[in-house]
Amino acid sequence: MPRAKLSSKSQIVLPAPIRRQLNIKPGDELEISAEDNVITIRKSPQSAADALDACGSDIWRGYEKELDEARDQWTP
């Protein structure tokens, strides 16, 4: 597990493998939350559309035909 050290200015450097994995670049915004003894850092979506796309994740991928058939039943 990659580790980071808190500097005297309360800053951390994200390890390069994690930055590459999440495609984090200088200037990107990150969301930080804390619960119990766990800190979570995640890349902020760049737009509302990106955020909505992330909500669906892979749940409905591969079900295009079934979704189209269900939509056809809704239309009179």
Backbone bond lengths (Angstrom), bond angles and torsions (degrees), N, CA, C in turn:
res aa  C-N    CA-C-N  psi(-1)  N-CA   C-N-CA  omega(-1)  CA-C   N-CA-C  phi
1 M - - - 1.443 - - 1.530 107.94 -
2 P 1.336 117.20 126.17 1.467 119.81 177.67 1.528 110.87 -62.10
3 R 1.320 115.08 147.97 1.468 120.72 -179.77 1.519 109.78 -125.27
4 A 1.321 115.83 155.76 1.459 121.81 176.01 1.528 107.28 -136.45
5 K 1.319 115.51 153.15 1.465 120.91 -178.91 1.525 108.46 -115.15
6 L 1.318 117.06 137.55 1.454 122.50 177.46 1.524 109.11 -75.82
7 S 1.333 116.44 127.96 1.463 119.94 -178.74 1.530 110.49 -80.65
8 S 1.300 116.28 175.16 1.467 120.89 178.37 1.529 111.22 -65.46
9 K 1.342 117.24 -18.36 1.473 121.92 177.11 1.528 111.42 -97.97
10 S 1.333 117.29 16.90 1.471 124.08 -179.72 1.521 112.36 61.26
11 Q 1.325 117.71 34.70 1.454 122.43 178.53 1.524 109.50 -109.74
12 I 1.344 115.39 151.44 1.454 120.13 173.28 1.528 108.37 -126.66
13 V 1.314 115.62 156.19 1.459 121.70 174.72 1.522 106.41 -111.53
14 L 1.333 116.53 123.92 1.457 119.75 177.25 1.527 108.68 -72.28
15 P 1.316 117.58 133.34 1.465 120.01 -179.74 1.532 111.03 -59.29
16 A 1.329 115.46 143.48 1.469 121.81 -176.79 1.524 113.42 -54.73
17 P 1.349 120.15 -42.46 1.468 117.88 179.93 1.531 113.13 -59.85
18 I 1.319 116.73 -35.57 1.466 120.44 179.04 1.525 110.11 -72.01
19 R 1.328 117.11 -41.38 1.477 119.90 177.30 1.518 110.65 -60.10
20 R 1.320 116.75 -41.81 1.474 120.16 179.00 1.526 110.81 -67.11
21 Q 1.316 116.92 -43.94 1.468 121.56 -178.31 1.526 111.20 -59.25
22 L 1.332 117.00 -41.59 1.460 121.26 -177.92 1.521 112.93 -95.69
23 N 1.331 116.36 2.94 1.469 121.72 -179.13 1.537 111.11 53.60
24 I 1.331 115.60 48.44 1.460 121.72 178.76 1.516 108.56 -91.07
25 K 1.315 115.82 126.14 1.463 122.93 -178.14 1.528 109.42 -119.18
26 P 1.339 117.84 160.04 1.465 119.89 175.90 1.528 110.57 -55.12
27 G 1.307 116.27 133.78 1.463 121.60 -179.93 1.519 113.41 96.64
28 D 1.350 118.27 -15.77 1.463 120.35 176.91 1.519 109.33 -66.28
29 E 1.323 115.54 146.28 1.458 120.07 176.95 1.519 109.54 -92.35
30 L 1.326 115.36 143.41 1.456 121.83 179.25 1.519 108.82 -121.09
31 E 1.320 116.23 146.03 1.465 121.79 175.14 1.521 107.55 -101.01
32 I 1.330 116.12 132.78 1.463 120.81 -176.45 1.522 108.27 -125.62
33 S 1.329 116.23 129.88 1.461 120.29 177.10 1.529 108.23 -135.93
34 A 1.320 115.45 158.64 1.463 120.84 179.25 1.518 109.02 -136.40
35 E 1.318 114.91 135.09 1.464 121.03 176.13 1.515 107.74 -144.77
36 D 1.305 115.46 129.32 1.462 121.72 -174.35 1.533 108.64 55.12
37 N 1.309 117.81 -118.93 1.462 120.89 -177.64 1.533 110.96 -112.04
38 V 1.358 115.88 27.11 1.467 120.91 -175.42 1.526 110.02 -122.80
39 I 1.321 116.66 129.98 1.460 122.99 174.97 1.527 106.95 -107.04
40 T 1.331 116.09 129.66 1.457 121.15 178.39 1.517 108.98 -114.40
41 I 1.324 116.33 128.77 1.463 122.05 177.42 1.519 106.31 -121.56
42 R 1.335 116.51 126.09 1.457 119.05 176.31 1.514 110.23 -138.07
43 K 1.307 115.14 155.19 1.458 120.99 -179.86 1.525 108.65 -71.11
44 S 1.325 116.37 131.10 1.459 120.64 177.52 1.517 109.61 -72.92
45 P 1.341 117.35 141.27 1.459 118.60 175.00 1.527 109.58 -64.93
46 Q 1.330 116.21 146.85 1.460 119.55 -178.25 1.519 111.96 -79.60
47 S 1.330 117.85 -18.75 1.456 120.21 179.73 1.519 109.03 -150.23
48 A 1.318 115.96 166.44 1.458 120.45 177.08 1.526 110.21 -63.29
49 A 1.319 117.31 -35.55 1.467 120.97 179.17 1.527 110.52 -63.69
50 D 1.337 117.02 -40.34 1.463 120.62 177.17 1.522 110.36 -63.19
51 A 1.328 117.02 -40.69 1.457 121.31 179.94 1.522 110.68 -64.37
52 L 1.329 117.27 -42.88 1.459 120.61 178.19 1.523 111.58 -65.70
53 D 1.319 116.32 -39.18 1.461 120.46 178.68 1.526 110.44 -62.31
54 A 1.316 116.42 -39.04 1.461 120.22 -179.64 1.525 111.88 -68.04
55 C 1.335 117.44 -29.07 1.469 120.71 179.67 1.521 111.43 -61.76
56 G 1.319 117.27 -38.62 1.455 120.67 -177.25 1.512 113.09 -78.07
57 S 1.305 116.36 -19.98 1.467 124.27 -175.77 1.523 110.71 37.31
58 D 1.311 117.15 -130.57 1.471 120.96 -175.75 1.521 112.70 -102.98
59 I 1.319 117.45 10.01 1.463 120.46 -173.77 1.525 112.07 -55.76
60 W 1.341 117.47 -46.24 1.466 120.66 -173.97 1.518 113.34 -102.14
61 R 1.300 118.65 4.39 1.456 119.77 179.73 1.537 109.39 -65.97
62 G 1.322 116.18 134.99 1.460 120.96 -178.70 1.512 113.67 90.42
63 Y 1.331 117.81 -1.26 1.460 121.72 -179.24 1.523 112.36 -111.02
64 E 1.316 116.99 24.39 1.463 120.79 -176.21 1.528 111.66 -57.67
65 K 1.329 116.76 -45.04 1.466 120.76 -177.60 1.530 110.32 -62.22
66 E 1.324 117.07 -47.93 1.464 121.15 -179.95 1.523 111.59 -62.36
67 L 1.328 117.13 -40.48 1.459 120.30 178.91 1.527 111.29 -66.14
68 D 1.330 117.19 -40.91 1.474 120.22 177.52 1.518 110.81 -62.98
69 E 1.333 117.84 -41.60 1.461 120.87 178.61 1.523 110.86 -63.75
70 A 1.338 117.43 -40.94 1.461 120.91 178.42 1.523 110.53 -64.75
71 R 1.326 117.62 -40.66 1.462 121.19 178.60 1.532 110.91 -63.88
72 D 1.330 116.86 -39.08 1.460 120.78 179.17 1.521 111.51 -61.92
73 Q 1.330 117.49 -32.23 1.463 121.10 178.91 1.529 111.28 -71.00
74 W 1.320 117.75 -26.09 1.452 121.32 -178.50 1.528 112.38 -76.92
75 T 1.328 116.62 -28.48 1.461 120.10 -176.12 1.516 110.07 -85.42
76 P 1.330 115.95 133.48 1.471 119.13 -179.43 1.509 112.26 -72.84
